[in-house]
Amino acid sequence: MRGSVVAVLQREYGNGAEIFHRLSNDFASLDATFISQMTKPNFTQRTPRRKGYRGKARYLGIRQRDAAPRAAEKDSQVSSAISKNCAPPGLPHSPPMKLRRTLLPLALAITLGCSSLHANDATNEMAMAANNFLAALTPEQKEKVSFDVKNEERENWHYIPRARKGLPIKDMNPAQRLLAQALLASGLSNRGYEKAVSIMSLDEVLAAIEQGKGPVRDPENYYVSIFGTPGGTDPWGWRVEGHHLSLNYTAAGDEAPSMTPSFFGSNPGEVRTGPRTGIRVLAAEEDLGRSLVKSLDPEQLKEALIMEKTPKDILNVPGRNDTTAMGISQSKMKPEQQAILAKIIHEYLFRCRPDVAAEDWAKIEKAGFDKIAFAWAGGLERGEPHYYRVQGGHFVLEYDNTQNDANHVHSVWRDFDHDFGVDLLKAHYEAAHK
């Protein structure tokens, strides 16, 4: 009986982790009491590889312009639904409680019992995408895109407009662009993919706003770099990077790949002129942070505020990773506030590939949600400069919106133990020299 039920659910929803995730979504946004359970010891949330996300191959530099409005609109709808505690448009409202009580435990049981999906599936699929991309390049292009895994360029990340090494999208033919897009998709969730290509498309919006007065804006000026030889047992990695986007992946052997540093930015934060007026690519990141800070009572808010002036940028910029947990501890929050904090963490981690993000979520859970702190600086109302940070023992999430009259967003996920796969490489080289 169990096998037949699992088969039906897997046909409909995919692997066990996804069953739980998507059934939960189908029941509308998770209520605060359920999410708060995710922050308690010994509750494991195995979240999701979304069905079919690997196959999304939109034409970089061209079709992402069409995707951007839909992506931002979807983000806005989800953020609105979260704030109203209701289902986003297109999703059904919660079914009868009896059905929920039947299906959610079943989905959870399948989630915890399924072992068919392994984190190293991610490494294999990324390697396949990288090798398919490399096979389509000319010798001259391969020389541009390829670096030794020990080359210092691998950790030379940034999100500002600047000269970069690697192969830019604008130097690829149509087939190569599609394969580059497949590589990008292999490291992201559906939501993360939509945000990434929408961020790229915003350079065209900036070009129209600045009228040549700023740096060169080009939605095709994003670079692909590959470090080492994809696949096999030796360490390797890849990066897609350009203005307001820096996605860094490192793999070694059968371990799940590192997916940090992971930076998403948006300028403008909200498009205020032209045909795309109203688009907010990183709406969820902003709205969830503000929802949490505005839910705090005066004493909690006093503890959460960490500085009088808002910093001009995130603090954990390239070359720095020395902030500490400050602000109000998760243990001092009410259950509904803990639920919002969990949603913030989920939003950042699950922009990246969900099956691996679930491993990172489990790592945070094991360390203890009560060790996490939320810090805020700046105004509480939309349109005012503001900054927030969520930090635990080994990770930090940062959000900053201060530049350009508080309409220029920077957000990052860093893992001090896992950035650029430092722990993976250490373990690999130690094993190799035994």
Secondary structure, DSSP 8 states (H G I E B T S, - for coil): -HHHHHHHHHHHH-SHHHHHHHHHHHT-S--HHHHHHHTSTT--------TTGGG----TTTTHHHHHHHHHHHHHHHHHHHHHTS--TTS-----HHHHHHHHHHHHHHHHH--S--THHHHHHHHHHHHHHHHTS-HHHHHHHEE-TTSGGGG----SS----SEEGGGS-HHHHHHHHHHHHHTB-HHHHHHHHHHHHHHHHHHHHHTTSSS---TT--EEEEES-SSSSS-EEEEEEETTEEEEEEE-TTS--B--SEEEEESSSS--SSTTTT--TTHHHHHHHHHHHHHS-HHHHHHHEEESS--SS-SS-TT-------SEEGGGS-HHHHHHHHHHHHHHHTTB-HHHHHHHHHHHHHH-GGG-EEEEEE-SSTTS-EEEEEE-SSEEEEEEE-HHHH--EEEEEEETTTGGGHHHHHHHHHHHT-
